[in-house]
């Protein structure tokens, strides 16, 4: 797909090197979805003609993108948009929306279910309800750059049944932001449990996976500062689309 940009921007009097402007243009095309993950960039001669700059400038722009891990060079093949790998750090319970934003990707969600449903057998004690008691349940399919990558159930504490009145836009976005705006809760603590497995039929259908593609499953338990439950999320990820990292600290 052709790179979209305003040609006049390179002729402006910005006190910015042209290679940085070109780097930013390509980055914005990736963030907008015009250039897809895994897509090959135009070859060097085409970029030179497109931007009307020297070979040195184009190479500097590509080197800048490689350094920022936005694109990758493949010897003998060319330069490609880096595959999506929003990084999750197990030292922080960062939301999907924030993680994608930090990684430079667009995100959105489809609401597949939002109603009362029986609480899962392993979560009713956390939610402080009786076994099998109905709780407000939200099921979302979440996308990075229009690619389905996350299948998420969220179960809300009965104390926060008012989530039911949230708008479609609020439910499609960050639940952390929803709790901040609706309940004035600006600090959430939590626990995260991680397992790896293969997708079930429901996950394969929505994440468009085959039966042998491994997935990562997270269970997030979210508390207020008094240790009272807010909501629990059960999340399935397409493992090949995410990079997982841990930060360790050692006291000497």
C-alpha positions as CSV (number, residue, x, y, z in Angstrom):
1,X,0.0,0.0,0.0
2,X,1.2,3.5,-0.8
3,X,2.6,5.6,2.0
4,X,0.3,8.6,2.7
5,X,1.7,12.0,3.5
6,X,1.6,15.6,2.7
7,X,4.5,16.3,0.3
8,X,4.7,19.9,1.5
9,X,5.8,18.8,4.9
10,X,9.3,18.1,3.5
11,X,9.5,21.5,2.0
12,X,8.6,23.3,5.2
13,X,11.0,25.3,7.3
14,X,10.8,22.8,10.3
15,X,14.1,22.7,12.2
16,X,14.0,18.9,12.0
17,X,16.2,16.7,9.9
18,X,14.4,15.3,6.9
19,X,15.2,11.7,7.9
20,X,13.3,12.3,11.2
21,X,10.3,13.6,9.3
22,X,10.3,10.6,7.0
23,X,10.7,8.3,10.0
24,X,7.6,10.0,11.6
25,X,5.6,9.7,8.4
26,X,6.2,6.0,8.1
27,X,5.4,5.6,11.8
28,X,2.1,7.4,11.5
29,X,1.2,5.2,8.5
30,X,1.8,2.2,10.6
31,X,-0.2,3.5,13.6
32,X,-3.1,4.4,11.3
33,X,-3.2,0.9,9.8
34,X,-2.2,2.1,6.3
35,X,0.9,-0.1,6.7
36,X,0.1,-3.4,8.3
37,X,2.3,-5.6,10.6
38,X,4.5,-7.8,8.4
39,X,4.0,-5.6,5.3
40,X,7.1,-4.7,3.3
41,X,8.2,-1.1,2.9
42,X,8.8,0.2,-0.6
43,X,12.4,-0.5,-1.8
44,X,15.0,2.2,-1.2
45,X,14.9,3.7,-4.8
46,X,11.2,4.1,-4.6
47,X,11.5,5.8,-1.2
48,X,14.1,8.2,-2.7
49,X,11.7,9.2,-5.5
50,X,8.7,9.3,-3.2
51,X,10.3,11.7,-0.7
52,X,12.6,13.4,-3.2
53,X,15.6,13.0,-0.9
54,X,19.0,11.5,-1.0
55,X,19.9,7.8,-0.4
56,X,21.7,8.8,2.8
57,X,18.5,10.5,4.1
58,X,16.4,7.4,3.3
59,X,18.9,5.1,4.9
60,X,19.0,7.3,8.0
61,X,15.2,7.2,8.3
62,X,15.1,3.4,8.0
63,X,17.9,3.1,10.5
64,X,15.9,5.3,12.9
65,X,12.9,3.0,12.5
66,X,15.0,-0.1,13.1
67,X,16.5,1.4,16.2
68,X,13.0,2.1,17.5
69,X,12.0,-1.5,16.7
70,X,9.2,-0.2,14.4
71,X,10.5,-2.0,11.3
72,X,13.0,-4.9,10.8
73,X,15.5,-5.5,8.0
74,X,15.5,-9.0,6.5
75,X,18.7,-9.7,4.6
76,X,18.1,-10.2,0.9
77,X,14.4,-9.5,1.2
78,X,13.9,-5.9,2.3
79,X,12.5,-3.9,5.3
80,X,9.2,-4.9,6.9
81,X,6.8,-3.5,9.5
82,X,7.5,-5.2,12.7
83,X,5.0,-7.8,13.8
84,X,2.8,-6.6,16.6
85,X,4.3,-7.2,20.0
86,X,2.8,-4.9,22.7
87,X,4.9,-5.6,25.8
88,X,3.3,-6.7,29.0
89,X,5.3,-6.2,32.2
90,X,4.3,-8.5,35.0
91,X,5.4,-5.9,37.6
92,X,2.4,-3.7,36.6
93,X,-1.2,-4.4,35.8
94,X,-1.4,-2.3,32.7
95,X,-4.5,-2.4,30.6
96,X,-4.8,-3.5,27.1
97,X,-5.6,0.0,25.8
98,X,-2.5,1.6,27.5
99,X,-0.2,-1.2,26.5
100,X,-1.2,-0.8,22.8
101,X,-0.8,3.0,23.1
102,X,2.7,2.6,24.6
103,X,3.6,0.2,21.7
104,X,2.3,2.6,19.1
105,X,-0.6,0.6,17.9
106,X,-4.3,1.4,17.4
107,X,-6.8,-0.7,19.4
108,X,-10.6,-1.2,19.6
109,X,-13.1,-3.7,21.0
110,X,-16.3,-5.5,20.0
111,X,-18.8,-6.2,22.7
112,X,-20.0,-9.8,22.3
113,X,-22.0,-10.1,25.5
114,X,-23.0,-7.8,28.3
115,X,-25.6,-9.1,30.8
116,X,-26.0,-11.1,34.0
117,X,-24.6,-14.6,33.9
118,X,-23.5,-17.2,36.5
119,X,-20.2,-16.5,38.2
120,X,-17.4,-18.9,37.4
121,X,-16.8,-21.6,40.0
122,X,-13.3,-20.4,40.7
123,X,-14.2,-16.7,41.0
124,X,-17.4,-16.5,43.1
125,X,-15.4,-16.3,46.3
126,X,-13.3,-13.4,45.1
127,X,-16.4,-11.6,43.9
128,X,-18.1,-12.3,47.3
129,X,-21.2,-14.0,45.9
130,X,-22.7,-17.4,46.3
131,X,-21.6,-20.2,44.0
132,X,-23.4,-19.9,40.7
133,X,-24.9,-16.5,41.6
134,X,-25.4,-14.3,38.6
135,X,-23.0,-11.3,38.2
136,X,-22.7,-8.6,35.6
137,X,-20.5,-10.1,32.8
138,X,-18.8,-8.4,29.9
139,X,-17.3,-10.3,27.0
140,X,-15.1,-8.4,24.5
141,X,-13.1,-9.3,21.5
142,X,-10.2,-6.9,21.3
143,X,-8.2,-5.9,18.3
144,X,-4.7,-4.4,17.6
145,X,-4.6,-2.7,14.2
146,X,-7.8,-4.5,13.2
147,X,-6.4,-7.9,14.0
148,X,-8.3,-9.9,16.7
149,X,-5.8,-10.8,19.4
150,X,-7.6,-10.9,22.8
151,X,-10.7,-12.6,24.0
152,X,-11.7,-11.2,27.4
153,X,-14.4,-12.0,30.0
154,X,-14.9,-9.5,32.8
155,X,-17.0,-10.2,35.9
156,X,-18.0,-7.3,38.1
157,X,-18.6,-7.2,41.8
158,X,-22.3,-6.7,42.7
159,X,-21.2,-3.5,44.5
160,X,-20.5,-2.0,41.0
161,X,-23.7,-3.1,39.2
162,X,-23.9,0.5,38.1
163,X,-21.4,-0.4,35.4
164,X,-24.6,-1.7,33.6
165,X,-25.4,2.0,32.8
166,X,-22.0,2.6,31.1
167,X,-22.1,3.7,27.5
168,X,-21.0,1.5,24.6
169,X,-17.9,3.7,24.1
170,X,-16.9,3.3,27.8
171,X,-17.3,-0.5,27.7
172,X,-15.3,-0.8,24.5
173,X,-12.4,1.1,26.1
174,X,-10.4,0.8,29.3
175,X,-12.2,-0.6,32.3
176,X,-9.6,1.1,34.5
177,X,-10.6,4.4,33.0
178,X,-14.3,3.5,33.4
179,X,-13.8,2.9,37.2
180,X,-11.9,6.1,37.5
181,X,-14.6,8.2,35.7
182,X,-17.7,6.5,37.1
183,X,-16.7,5.6,40.6
184,X,-13.8,8.0,41.2
185,X,-11.4,5.1,41.8
186,X,-8.0,6.2,40.7
187,X,-5.9,3.4,42.3
188,X,-6.5,-0.2,41.5
189,X,-4.4,-3.1,42.9
190,X,-4.4,-6.6,41.6
191,X,-3.1,-10.1,41.2
192,X,-2.3,-11.8,37.9
193,X,-2.2,-15.5,37.3
194,X,-0.8,-16.8,34.0
195,X,-1.0,-20.1,32.2
196,X,-0.3,-21.4,28.7
197,X,-2.6,-23.7,26.7
198,X,-4.2,-24.4,23.4
199,X,-7.4,-22.6,22.4
200,X,-10.8,-24.1,22.8
201,X,-13.4,-23.9,20.1
202,X,-14.8,-20.5,21.2
203,X,-11.3,-19.0,21.3
204,X,-10.3,-20.5,17.9
205,X,-13.4,-19.0,16.3
206,X,-13.0,-15.5,17.5
207,X,-9.2,-15.2,17.5
208,X,-9.0,-17.0,14.1
209,X,-6.5,-19.6,15.3
210,X,-5.9,-23.2,14.5
211,X,-6.0,-25.9,17.2
212,X,-2.2,-26.1,17.5
213,X,-1.5,-22.4,18.1
214,X,-0.6,-21.8,21.7
215,X,-2.4,-19.1,23.7
216,X,-1.6,-17.3,26.9
217,X,-4.4,-17.1,29.5
218,X,-4.4,-14.5,32.2
219,X,-6.7,-14.2,35.2
220,X,-6.6,-10.7,36.7
221,X,-8.2,-10.0,40.1
222,X,-8.7,-6.2,40.6
223,X,-9.1,-4.7,44.1
224,X,-9.6,-1.3,45.6
225,X,-7.1,0.1,48.1
226,X,-9.1,-1.6,50.9
227,X,-8.8,-5.0,49.3
228,X,-12.4,-5.2,48.2
229,X,-13.1,-6.7,44.8
230,X,-13.8,-4.5,41.8
231,X,-13.8,-7.0,38.9
232,X,-12.1,-10.1,37.6
233,X,-11.0,-10.6,34.0
234,X,-10.2,-13.9,32.3
235,X,-8.2,-13.1,29.2
236,X,-7.0,-15.3,26.3
237,X,-4.2,-13.9,24.0
238,X,-2.8,-15.0,20.7
239,X,0.7,-15.7,22.0
240,X,2.5,-14.9,18.8
241,X,1.3,-11.3,18.8
242,X,2.6,-10.3,22.2
243,X,6.0,-10.0,23.9
244,X,6.0,-10.8,27.6
245,X,8.6,-9.5,29.9
246,X,9.5,-9.6,33.6
247,X,11.6,-7.2,35.6
248,X,13.5,-8.6,38.6
249,X,15.1,-6.8,41.4
250,X,17.6,-8.3,43.8
251,X,18.5,-7.0,47.2
252,X,22.3,-7.4,47.9
